[in-house]
């Protein structure tokens, strides 16, 4: 799913431009760093299954760590197929966002470049 987001960041949000991935910060590794249309840094935490409370808190730690080292606005986005029950309020209280990320669409994105390469090879 991470690779799909890097190839097509609009899976998460229109206008995102990937900067880096698997970036080390004090609490761990940020899945994807992007810049949004407004020039803000976006920290994206990707989960393959329903995002849990632990995922929300993990993202909050990453965002705080990044804010401590950069001199610009930072947004935190949790991208997963779904969000655990009752977690929307926690996200909002922490100033974080959730984006539904469809694993099937991610798989389609990952298949397309391979199909194109194979097609180019056979012509």
C-alpha positions in Angstrom: 0.0 0.0 0.0 2.9 2.3 0.7 4.3 1.9 -2.7 0.9 2.5 -4.3 0.6 5.8 -2.3 4.1 6.8 -3.5 3.2 6.1 -7.1 -0.3 7.7 -6.9 -0.6 10.0 -3.8 -4.1 11.0 -4.9 -5.2 7.7 -3.4 -4.9 9.6 -0.1 -5.5 13.2 -1.2 -5.4 15.2 -4.4 -2.4 17.5 -4.8 0.0 15.6 -2.5 3.6 15.4 -3.7 5.8 12.6 -2.1 9.0 13.8 -0.5 10.3 10.7 1.2 9.3 7.4 2.8 10.4 5.2 5.8 11.9 8.3 7.3 13.4 7.7 10.8 12.1 9.9 13.6 12.6 9.4 17.3 9.6 7.2 17.9 10.0 5.1 14.7 9.7 5.3 10.9 7.2 7.5 9.1 5.6 5.6 6.2 5.3 8.5 3.8 6.2 12.2 3.8 4.4 14.5 1.4 3.8 18.1 0.8 0.2 19.3 0.2 -1.1 22.0 -2.1 -0.7 24.6 0.6 3.0 23.6 1.1 2.4 21.9 4.4 4.3 18.8 5.3 2.0 15.7 5.6 3.0 12.7 7.7 1.1 9.7 6.5 0.8 6.5 8.5 -0.5 3.6 6.5 -2.3 0.5 7.9 -3.3 -2.5 5.9 -6.3 -3.3 8.1 -8.7 -1.3 10.3 -6.7 1.4 12.1 -6.6 1.0 15.8 -6.2 3.4 18.7 -2.5 2.5 18.8 -2.2 3.6 15.1 -3.8 7.0 16.0 -1.4 7.5 18.9 1.6 6.3 16.8 0.7 8.9 14.2 0.4 11.6 16.9 3.9 10.8 18.1 5.4 11.0 14.6 3.7 14.3 13.9 5.0 15.8 17.2 8.5 14.5 16.5 8.5 16.1 13.0 7.0 19.4 14.3 10.0 19.5 16.7 12.5 19.5 13.9 10.9 21.4 11.0 9.9 25.0 10.7 6.6 24.6 8.8 3.1 23.4 9.4 2.7 19.7 9.7 -0.4 17.6 9.1 -0.9 14.0 10.2 -3.0 11.6 8.1 -3.9 8.0 9.0 -4.6 6.1 5.8 -6.3 2.7 6.2 -9.3 0.7 4.8 -11.3 1.7 7.9 -11.0 3.4 11.3 -11.8 1.6 14.5 -15.0 2.3 16.3 -15.0 5.6 18.3 -11.6 6.7 17.1 -12.8 9.7 14.9 -13.2 11.8 18.1 -9.7 10.9 19.2 -8.2 11.8 15.8 -10.0 15.2 15.8 -8.9 16.0 19.4 -5.3 15.3 18.4 -5.6 17.4 15.2 -5.1 14.4 12.9 -7.1 13.2 9.8 -8.3 9.9 8.5 -8.4 8.9 4.8 -10.0 5.6 3.7 -7.4 3.7 1.6 -8.8 0.9 -0.6 -6.4 -2.1 -0.8 -7.9 -3.1 -4.2 -7.2 0.3 -5.7 -3.7 0.1 -4.3 -3.2 -3.3 -6.0 -4.5 -1.9 -9.3 -2.0 1.0 -9.1 0.8 -1.5 -8.5 -0.2 -3.7 -11.4 -0.5 -0.9 -13.9 3.2 0.0 -14.2 4.1 -3.7 -14.6 1.5 -4.1 -17.3 2.9 -1.1 -19.1 6.4 -2.4 -19.0 5.4 -5.8 -20.2 3.4 -4.2 -23.0 6.3 -2.0 -24.1 8.6 -5.0 -24.1 6.4 -7.1 -26.4 5.9 -4.4 -29.0 
